[in-house]
């Protein structure tokens, strides 16, 4: 499929554009992971776990989202 045909489908809000993509080779840029260890007080772990359970996600997800939001807000003037 030519790029202009794909763009037209997207612009026309067609919902089946995913069928036109080869997601097996897709990569997210700037997403390399590095493992870090952080010690948290027990009360903080308990609060994180309660919030994660409320949202139905993992503790790690909560931490990543909140850190990303904070860093994004910090980088804006």
Phi and psi in degrees as GROMACS dihedral restraints (atoms count N, CA, C in turn):
[ dihedral_restraints ]
;  ai    aj    ak    al  type     phi  dphi    fc
    3     4     5     6     1   -75.3    20    10
    4     5     6     7     1   152.3    20    10
    6     7     8     9     1   -59.8    20    10
    7     8     9    10     1   -39.1    20    10
    9    10    11    12     1   -68.1    20    10
   10    11    12    13     1   -32.1    20    10
   12    13    14    15     1   -67.8    20    10
   13    14    15    16     1   -42.6    20    10
   15    16    17    18     1   -63.5    20    10
   16    17    18    19     1   -44.6    20    10
   18    19    20    21     1   -59.1    20    10
   19    20    21    22     1   -40.9    20    10
   21    22    23    24     1   -63.5    20    10
   22    23    24    25     1   -44.1    20    10
   24    25    26    27     1   -59.5    20    10
   25    26    27    28     1   -42.7    20    10
   27    28    29    30     1   -65.2    20    10
   28    29    30    31     1   -47.8    20    10
   30    31    32    33     1   -62.9    20    10
   31    32    33    34     1   -29.7    20    10
   33    34    35    36     1   -85.6    20    10
   34    35    36    37     1     8.5    20    10
   36    37    38    39     1    59.1    20    10
   37    38    39    40     1    33.4    20    10
   39    40    41    42     1   -70.5    20    10
   40    41    42    43     1   135.5    20    10
   42    43    44    45     1   -87.9    20    10
   43    44    45    46     1    -7.1    20    10
   45    46    47    48     1  -104.7    20    10
   46    47    48    49     1    29.1    20    10
   48    49    50    51     1   -70.4    20    10
   49    50    51    52     1   -21.7    20    10
   51    52    53    54     1   -62.3    20    10
   52    53    54    55     1   -29.3    20    10
   54    55    56    57     1   -65.0    20    10
   55    56    57    58     1   -19.7    20    10
   57    58    59    60     1   -92.6    20    10
   58    59    60    61     1     1.1    20    10
   60    61    62    63     1  -107.7    20    10
   61    62    63    64     1   146.4    20    10
   63    64    65    66     1   -99.6    20    10
   64    65    66    67     1    91.7    20    10
   66    67    68    69     1   -76.6    20    10
   67    68    69    70     1    -9.9    20    10
   69    70    71    72     1   -67.4    20    10
   70    71    72    73     1   -22.3    20    10
   72    73    74    75     1  -108.9    20    10
   73    74    75    76     1     6.0    20    10
   75    76    77    78     1   -70.9    20    10
   76    77    78    79     1   141.7    20    10
   78    79    80    81     1  -135.1    20    10
   79    80    81    82     1   144.4    20    10
   81    82    83    84     1   -94.0    20    10
   82    83    84    85     1   125.2    20    10
   84    85    86    87     1   -76.7    20    10
   85    86    87    88     1   150.5    20    10
   87    88    89    90     1    57.7    20    10
   88    89    90    91     1    35.5    20    10
   90    91    92    93     1  -120.7    20    10
   91    92    93    94     1    18.5    20    10
   93    94    95    96     1   -62.8    20    10
   94    95    96    97     1   139.2    20    10
   96    97    98    99     1  -101.8    20    10
   97    98    99   100     1   147.1    20    10
   99   100   101   102     1  -133.2    20    10
  100   101   102   103     1   137.5    20    10
  102   103   104   105     1   -83.1    20    10
  103   104   105   106     1   134.6    20    10
  105   106   107   108     1  -130.9    20    10
  106   107   108   109     1   152.4    20    10
  108   109   110   111     1  -110.5    20    10
  109   110   111   112     1   130.6    20    10
  111   112   113   114     1  -132.1    20    10
  112   113   114   115     1   131.6    20    10
  114   115   116   117     1   -94.3    20    10
  115   116   117   118     1   129.3    20    10
  117   118   119   120     1  -118.2    20    10
  118   119   120   121     1   148.3    20    10
  120   121   122   123     1   -65.2    20    10
  121   122   123   124     1   153.6    20    10
  123   124   125   126     1   -58.9    20    10
  124   125   126   127     1   -37.9    20    10
  126   127   128   129     1   -62.4    20    10
  127   128   129   130     1   -34.2    20    10
  129   130   131   132     1   -71.2    20    10
  130   131   132   133     1   -41.0    20    10
  132   133   134   135     1   -60.4    20    10
  133   134   135   136     1   -44.1    20    10
  135   136   137   138     1   -62.1    20    10
  136   137   138   139     1   -42.7    20    10
  138   139   140   141     1   -65.6    20    10
  139   140   141   142     1   -41.8    20    10
  141   142   143   144     1   -61.7    20    10
  142   143   144   145     1   -42.7    20    10
  144   145   146   147     1   -65.2    20    10
  145   146   147   148     1   -39.6    20    10
  147   148   149   150     1   -64.8    20    10
  148   149   150   151     1   -43.1    20    10
  150   151   152   153     1   -67.7    20    10
  151   152   153   154     1   -40.4    20    10
  153   154   155   156     1   -62.4    20    10
  154   155   156   157     1   -43.0    20    10
  156   157   158   159     1   -64.7    20    10
  157   158   159   160     1   -40.4    20    10
  159   160   161   162     1   -61.0    20    10
  160   161   162   163     1   -39.9    20    10
  162   163   164   165     1   -88.0    20    10
  163   164   165   166     1   -11.6    20    10
  165   166   167   168     1    73.6    20    10
  166   167   168   169     1    34.2    20    10
  168   169   170   171     1  -129.2    20    10
  169   170   171   172     1   178.0    20    10
  171   172   173   174     1   -86.3    20    10
  172   173   174   175     1   161.9    20    10
  174   175   176   177     1   -59.0    20    10
  175   176   177   178     1   -42.3    20    10
  177   178   179   180     1   -60.4    20    10
  178   179   180   181     1   -39.5    20    10
  180   181   182   183     1   -62.5    20    10
  181   182   183   184     1   -44.1    20    10
  183   184   185   186     1   -59.3    20    10
  184   185   186   187     1   -47.9    20    10
  186   187   188   189     1   -61.2    20    10
  187   188   189   190     1   -45.5    20    10
  189   190   191   192     1   -62.6    20    10
  190   191   192   193     1   -45.5    20    10
  192   193   194   195     1   -64.3    20    10
  193   194   195   196     1   -46.7    20    10
  195   196   197   198     1   -65.0    20    10
  196   197   198   199     1   -40.4    20    10
  198   199   200   201     1   -65.4    20    10
  199   200   201   202     1   -42.6    20    10
  201   202   203   204     1   -61.6    20    10
  202   203   204   205     1   -42.5    20    10
  204   205   206   207     1   -61.9    20    10
  205   206   207   208     1   -44.4    20    10
  207   208   209   210     1   -64.4    20    10
  208   209   210   211     1   -44.6    20    10
  210   211   212   213     1   -65.8    20    10
  211   212   213   214     1   -38.5    20    10
  213   214   215   216     1   -63.7    20    10
  214   215   216   217     1   -43.9    20    10
  216   217   218   219     1   -65.7    20    10
  217   218   219   220     1   -34.3    20    10
  219   220   221   222     1   -70.9    20    10
  220   221   222   223     1   -27.8    20    10
  222   223   224   225     1   -85.9    20    10
  223   224   225   226     1    -7.5    20    10
  225   226   227   228     1   -90.6    20    10
  226   227   228   229     1   139.5    20    10
